[in-house]
Amino acid sequence: MNATKSSTFSSTTERLISHLHGLGNVVIAFSGGVDSSVVAAAAFEAIRRHGGHNCVAVTARSPSLASWQADLAFRVASEIGIEHRFVATDEIERPGYVRNHSDRCFYCKQTLYEFLQPIATERNAVILSGTNADDLGDHRPGIRAGQIASVQTPLADLGITKPMVREIAASLGLSNFDLPASPCLSSRIAYNVEVTPERLARIDAAEAWLRSHGIEDLRVRLHHGDLARIEVTPQNFSRIIELQTHESLSEKLVAMGFTNVTLDLRGLRSGSLNEGLVTLSIERS
């Protein structure tokens, strides 16, 4: 494997590789994030060792994919050496997704797996996701979509948590081992505000502008009235103020189509739009 630093892996990594070998041919839902990258790298290592099977990493390309994430997925797949494809998905045309209720992610993942199924059928393969053990207690309707589609979750099945995923990624030599989580752009839009290509493009442009000015870990949330709420770590609050003072940050985002711009003084919180929702734990069967 191109990405491997060492031929000696931890027992957890070895368990994952062995588990994936037992699944046969696999199609990995691949975002380029650390979770799906670990699944892809371990699956590729299993085939490198044992042969007899094949694997492919597939990235969904749609308006909800940030521009930088498409480049990341291509680069990380190349590092691993795994076969990689992009597939255009049409979730933005599906009413359940567009209306953006708290179950939006269900329709997104349902669409993704519908597009992956023909590839899996052609290869006599199973579909894998990067769901890890820590995801099971969060509000993740997409996990239910995966269960319905018989998608395998090797990380969660083996009890592998996010910190363990990062350790495995580092041992496999993946350059994105410490990459902050960055869900799809639709997750930035407040529930009950319709998801549209224009809004997704606006969020992508705003986040790209902030990234170009040195802020990597962030969210630009879009609320009713097309208000932008910026979330960054508290260490970056001063940087946001500098950008407002010297680069007219708010004017830049208003020019992109936001009506007003705010800074969330509670800081960056993954899944902050889920706050107040009732969360059901998902047990592994």
Order of alpha helices (4+ residues) and beta strands (2+ residues): alpha-beta-alpha-beta-alpha-beta-alpha-alpha-beta-alpha-alpha-alpha-alpha-beta-beta-alpha-alpha-beta
